[in-house]
């Protein structure tokens, strides 16, 4: 039901009470999911413009200039609530939706990334959600032939009963082929192409904007869309063919709020009205009401604005690809959104009231009380075991079981495969893009502002170690119930942190999505703040990207960046039950210099391997690099006054391990950026000395610990 | 010379094969939508990978029953080289152009990873540019790549030299660990009795450029091109 306040505003503006069909349109379009009602004022603080931004937020996807006439389309979406109710289809249609956002800009989707967040796998329900969500993403992405090149999988108790499924999609187009969702001309016709329209996904947008109750699984199944990746692949080819032939004046995919959402927003963007003939929509079921036709979120449908003389040609393309297609209405001068059904007017709404009329507001927020950082834990008696425990934590362990289910090589662009810091794709000759995604939810919980900032820096570091520079950020802001002032405070400060770091690094925030009300009645949990982002960067020469693992025996290992006593929210503290203790990491002042220096070093060819230091600290970064060969390091001089466990596991931002055969030249190139020579590449083990303490891990021990997730799933 | 790359609804490696043939090797190649039923103008055919018809019913089953297959069969009978890669291999077994069947992987999930293959015969239009017994790196990406054939067929393969590639370890040994999907006798690729039809689960087009980590796969296409120009 439409909230009373909203109904009052609508009645006043329309001069009459909206009928039930109209109310249904408002209920969905004015939902938090579609209208960003409690987030819009905060999202306005992002810097969204820049030299390379051709189209920023507000369209189906952003368009970023790549060079040589190429542009990238990029978008990010969440499909959290549906993935809890039906993990396979919820996750699959999440992929489908964001991919259509890319196609509707006229771009061919070339890469996906999937940051995922789950409850611990020792709970059978979480395990079930985990297995089927991965399978859903694989099933859909593999079938449509778009490689998943990077991801994140993070496990925390707070995601029990409320897993997060975020997806980033990247597309490639010639700049001249870009189309937008902005309607062009009154009199042009609307063609709906793709799947038929059924009752699936009724009211999905309004469903996404509330908490999940224990009964959700049974009650909400009708709100879940069913994915058909085969049809999606045909929709990709048919839409790109129609756009390539110049038939498409504007284009929008049907996502949240179905046909009503896509069509009214398309009309409003071009300052036009629209007349829909609901009878012309090709239906999958009989007896559908105009309300159902307008709101159903049946997947794999695309709305195209076509000049009257080209309608037949577009319908012919649909036929070639065995898709349904029909002319369902036209654009009008009169700024009304009118729906005709069986000779009667089923809805007649001022279009801008529907698409832009929802009042937005900032909610009250309350800062939490000052946190007691607690007492330092005892130094672990067995450092080696502590390292192995962190390495085998599912957050840190290898994600091979996940990414080998994704076809990460289709389209023959993937230069750096999943499991590395960044996914690298060649675009034009040796020029390419580098992609990274994710965030650190536990850092963000302890300090939302620094966590937001750290999210941007961490992803930018993942690119920098490969020699790539960030050019565009998309975000997916996953939080709990914004009506709670403490949650709204987290939300607000994480956004401010994200925005500030993006400005510091001169990377525009070009699009994204907000997912609120991520709470579970079943597990009595509210998620930790999860401001996940996707970062796309430019890399001049993909063949110059350093390896992520130790490769050259005898090379010198250098730690770049400063290590502080910042174990708050760290993986190590979480494992030893100190998750609320310690200082959360803060982003250092000199972070731009560090990033610039790493990029220059990678481009110079003077470093043979480089790897970002993040989750699990230096201990994990070193172990991860010991895939083929070991190393001997002495970390005694890394930081003054820090204990061995602090040095090994602190998660201070903006650090990397690099290897080189020319340490003096590299140190000189690093200039003012803090760095410490810590050891040498070689041997069959990782040997770590800190003061008097010496620890040695064999490559096999490291491998076994890192395979914990694979071993669990293959049991 | 012209090579046709047949696109079914759901094919998704079609553009990758086109790129390797046209841009990397530099031969004339063309995409053909499956509704075009006459392929007689081509000197060779590639049935690329993907998910024809969404793998609905059974991988390759629906594509194998489309009218265009008659034209592919006619070309094969005329001795023209035909390669089916991944889903293309599944289509060729489903249509009877090749013996055996591809069933669900022994660990029943999609698997995308690099595999090592041993070249079992150089006496085919697709393997002439290899050395017999050579170990090459070509990646796989499939859920139904578990090759099955009955005993009689397997021994016929043995007698006729119809096994083109087997999954092996670094030393070139056929081991269970090196077998990514449970295929009988580690079979990764086979040829027809007349040897002019090749089906293989690994993707040679993904191993055709140094920038992607391996150039081993391109020799399959180069062998095919050489065969066409000699005949």
Interface residues (C-beta under 8 A of the other chain):
Chain A: X135 X138 X139 X142 X143 X144 X145 X228 X229 X230 X231 X233 X234 X320 X321 X322 X403 X404 X405 X406 X407 X408 X409 X410 X411 X412 X414 X415 X426 X430 X542 X543 X714
Chain B: X9 X10 X12 X13 X15 X16 X19 X20 X33 X35 X49 X50 X51 X53 X54 X55 X56 X107 X109 X110 X111 X112 X113 X139 X141 X203 X205 X206 X208 X209 X211 X212 X213
